[in-house]
Amino acid sequence: MRTVFCGLTTVDLIQHVDQVPGPNQKIVSRSAILDVGGPAANAARTAGVLGAVPTLVSPIGTGVFAQLAKAWLAESEVTVVDLAADGDPAISSVTIDAEGNRAVVSSNNSGRSYTYPQADVLDGASALLIDGHLPDVQLALARTAKNLEIPVVLDGGSYKPGIEALLPHVTHAIISSDFTLPGVADDVLVETLAWKGIPFVARTHGGGSIEAIVDNKAFSLPVSEVAGDQIADTLGAGDVLHGAFTAALGAGQSAMASMSAASQLATLSVQASGALGWAEKLPSTTTGTDA
């Protein structure tokens, strides 16, 4: 089934270090790679690996780094709808320490000019994911998708200005423990989003259980424990979860079944390096409907 992902694409310089450097400190990394990144882009790549026929709507551009990003996306069977006429995507600097923890510096979409996609971008789509990085474009897409009864998944990794306007059009919100909403206490955040009319709300807590409210009923979904020495890095684990969830939901699975499958894949992802290192660990028969 065709899935659509709208939001941020970056090119990441990823360096593995023994520890993140302090002020005025120079260190030597153990390895360094360039890769495509960004929540929407990595979610789309995940869906592509799982066979969900993803389309990524994002400002990427025509520069050298943009061409690299598009080539990497094509390797995961991602079709790109480029909203940028020129330039390059955002550049992110990522350091990953010996325990798998990451630190990220990124320009995101700050200062980028972009256009809107064609009206038919949602034709035949079974699910839409938005990440809050292009709120005006995402508002138009989410409104259209909900009117067409296409599930709208919110990747709530962190609060972004304009996200409040998106919430009335979201059907499935997956937020992290870092997500906040102005004026809402953290301990009632999940309940508040459910009260706002979102049928499915889930909140992740790293390696802890996922709390969820489905049609006003509360659930707790345990997460498989990963020993510290088995963690390669946590880079992109949330993106993997969102991409796998969207792929499964678009394939017709229930929200809780989709969340369970996505959680298992995210757990696998932290045991491999890079945003897609987990793909090498999958059985060759794995698809978006049974990941």
Secondary structure by P-SEA (a helix, b strand, c coil): cbbbbbbbbbbbbcccccccccccbbbbbcccccccccaaaaaaaaaaaaccbbbbbccccccaaaaaaaaaaaaacccccccccccccbbbbbbbccccbbbbbbcccccbbbbbccccccccccbbbbccccaaaaaaaaaaaaaaccbbbbbccccccccccccccccbbbbccccccccccccaaaaaaaaacccbbbbbccccbbbbbcccbbbbbbcccccccccccccaaaaaaaaaaaaaaaacccaaaaaaaaaaaaaaaaacccccccccccccccccccc
